[in-house]
């Protein structure tokens, strides 16, 4: 069973991973975006950790809903609303339960990913965070480690694609050959589940 502590750990581990990788995320964002994805994500997850230390909700749903709210209010560009929607919708789907099963979490995260697709209008293959999140949710039924591998694979697989959504889509064919920064940060989020669970 997964409790509020697990979800707090997930957010803390994600914040540490984003901190470590912020420079690389910004480098990936330079040729096809605004060159601020790393710093935006860093600011957002630092705010999430600070909010959770101050408020500490006692349910998994509460932790993720609070985290999503923080991301929406602190991350610039499209990433804030997209990441915020992912976590808020996942949290709301989990409801008020004190503990959830991995299966319930998988179903809730899928609802969150669907909400992101509806908000951004992106589908798999459009060279966005969806390319990491959809395979990750599909693999979550097996294990957190399988989800991490699927997300990382999905992020790398965005490199040869031409962007059809988001800022990178304005570049047309020039977006080909660059790994998508949003898919890359999404793979960090999914990968953090492994460390949070001690798998």
LUMLUMKOL-319480 format. One line per 2 residues: for each residue z, x, y of C-alpha. Coordinates in Angstrom, 2 decimals, always signed. Each point is the difference from the previous one (the first is absolute). Layout:
N
Z:X:Y; ...
This chain:
199
+0.00:+0.00:+0.00; -0.74:+1.13:+3.55
+2.65:-0.59:+2.68; +0.18:+0.45:+3.78
+1.07:+3.64:-0.45; -3.20:+0.75:-1.89
-2.15:-1.47:+2.79; +1.96:+1.89:+2.65
-0.60:+3.20:-1.99; -3.70:-0.90:-0.21
-0.22:-0.21:+3.80; +2.00:+3.23:+0.50
-2.13:+1.94:-2.50; -3.17:-1.39:+1.63
+1.23:+1.12:+3.44; +0.61:+3.53:-1.37
-3.46:+0.09:-1.61; -1.66:-1.18:+3.23
+1.94:+2.67:+1.90; -1.25:+2.67:-2.37
-3.59:-1.21:+0.05; -0.28:-1.14:+3.65
-2.17:+2.95:+0.99; -2.41:-0.57:-2.90
-0.21:-3.74:+0.78; -0.92:+0.83:+3.59
-2.55:+2.59:-1.17; -1.62:-2.65:-2.22
+0.03:-2.43:+2.93; -1.59:+2.48:+2.44
-3.66:-0.28:-1.05; +0.00:-3.76:-0.70
+2.82:-1.51:+2.09; +2.26:+0.62:+3.00
+1.72:+3.12:-1.41; +3.38:-1.74:+0.20
+0.57:-1.47:-3.47; +2.57:+2.64:-0.97
+2.06:-0.30:+3.17; -0.21:-3.81:-0.04
+1.19:-0.23:-3.60; +2.72:+2.56:+0.68
+1.29:-2.00:+2.94; -0.10:-3.23:-2.00
+1.87:+1.20:-3.09; +2.56:+1.92:+2.07
+0.72:-3.33:+1.74; +0.21:-1.77:-3.39
+2.61:+2.45:-1.32; +2.02:-0.26:+3.24
-0.09:-3.83:-0.14; +1.08:-0.06:-3.65
+2.92:+2.34:+0.76; +1.10:-2.32:+2.77
-0.54:-3.35:-1.70; -0.12:+0.65:-3.80
-1.17:-3.38:-1.40; +1.50:-0.68:-3.43
-3.09:-1.43:-1.72; -3.32:+1.63:-0.95
-1.86:-2.65:+2.00; +2.20:+0.63:+3.04
-0.61:+3.75:-0.10; -3.79:-0.37:-0.13
-0.15:-2.78:+2.60; +2.01:+2.11:+2.44
-2.16:+3.07:-0.75; -3.18:-2.01:+0.61
+1.32:-1.33:+3.31; +0.81:+3.54:+1.16
-3.46:+1.27:-0.88; -1.68:-2.82:+1.89
+2.04:+0.73:+3.12; -0.18:+3.83:-0.06
-3.34:+1.09:-1.51; -3.02:+0.03:+2.26
-3.56:-0.96:-0.90; -0.92:-2.08:-3.03
+2.42:+1.77:-2.35; +3.13:-1.73:+1.36
-1.13:-3.58:-0.63; -1.59:+0.93:-3.35
+2.95:+1.94:-1.41; +2.43:-2.44:+1.58
-1.79:-2.94:-1.60; +0.00:+1.77:-3.39
+3.77:+0.52:-0.02; +0.98:-3.25:+1.73
-2.09:-2.18:-2.30; +1.30:+1.89:-3.05
+3.57:-0.46:+1.27; -0.45:-3.69:+0.76
-1.48:-0.56:-3.47; +3.05:+1.64:-1.60
+2.19:-2.49:+1.89; +3.81:+0.23:-0.05
+0.57:+1.34:-3.51; +2.58:+2.81:-0.20
-2.06:+1.73:-2.71; -3.60:-0.31:-1.13
-1.87:+1.09:-3.11; -2.85:+2.50:+0.15
-2.29:-2.87:-0.92; +1.22:-2.11:+2.95
-0.46:+3.00:+2.28; -3.55:+0.54:-1.30
-0.89:-3.66:+0.64; +1.55:+0.10:+3.48
-1.80:+3.23:+0.91; -3.28:-1.55:-1.15
+0.68:-2.90:+2.40; +0.61:+2.59:+2.75
-3.26:+1.80:-0.77; -1.88:-3.33:+0.04
+1.50:-0.70:+3.44; -1.22:+3.38:+1.26
-3.50:-0.74:-1.31; +0.03:-3.37:+1.75
+1.25:+1.52:+3.28; -2.39:+2.97:+0.07
-2.91:-1.68:-1.77; -0.33:+3.05:-2.27
-0.84:+0.06:-3.70; +0.04:+2.85:-2.53
-2.84:+2.41:+0.76; +0.21:-0.46:+3.79
+1.75:+3.39:+0.42; +3.43:-1.26:+1.12
+3.60:-0.05:-1.25; -1.09:-2.78:-2.38
-1.82:+2.60:-2.11; +3.38:+1.57:-0.87
+2.11:-3.17:-0.08; -2.07:-2.21:-2.33
-0.20:+2.50:-2.90; +3.68:+0.88:+0.56
+1.11:-3.63:-0.38; -2.20:-0.35:-3.09
+1.67:+3.08:-1.54; +3.56:-0.99:+0.99
+0.27:-2.12:-3.15; +0.01:+3.28:-1.98
+2.34:+2.13:+2.12; +0.69:+1.34:+3.49
-1.59:+3.30:-1.07; -3.19:-1.80:-1.09
-0.08:-1.79:+3.36; +0.39:+3.31:+1.83
-2.87:+1.57:-1.95; -2.22:-3.04:+0.63
+0.77:+0.02:+3.74; -0.72:+3.72:+0.33
-3.23:-0.38:-1.95; -0.98:-2.96:+2.18
+0.66:+1.99:+3.18; -2.12:+2.96:-1.16
-2.77:-2.41:-1.08; -0.40:-1.13:+3.65
-1.51:+3.40:+0.91; -3.64:-0.75:-0.96
+0.12:-3.59:+1.30; -1.43:-1.24:+3.28
+2.67:-1.88:+1.96; -0.70:-3.72:+0.39
+3.25:-0.98:+1.73; +2.31:+1.46:+2.61
-0.58:+2.65:+2.62; -1.91:+2.28:-2.41
-2.68:-2.68:-0.52; -1.30:+0.65:+3.55
-1.19:+3.42:-1.21; -2.33:-1.44:-2.63
-1.28:+2.72:-2.32; +2.05:+2.66:+1.78
+3.11:-1.49:-1.64; -1.31:+1.21:-3.38
+1.67:+3.15:-1.33; +3.44:-0.65:+1.53
+3.02:-1.28:-1.93; +1.41:-3.14:+1.59
+3.35:+0.66:+1.75; +1.30:-3.55:-0.61
-0.69:+0.24:-3.74; +1.73:+3.39:+0.04
+3.15:-1.27:+1.72; -0.01:-3.00:-2.37
+0.02:+2.40:-2.94; +3.10:+1.67:+1.53
+1.71:-3.40:+0.21; -0.80:-0.78:-3.65
+0.86:+3.53:-1.14; +3.45:-0.32:+1.59
+0.84:-2.68:-2.61; +0.12:+2.72:-2.67
+2.61:+2.10:+1.83; +1.96:-3.08:+1.07
+0.27:-1.15:-3.62; +0.72:+3.46:-1.42
-2.90:-0.43:-2.46
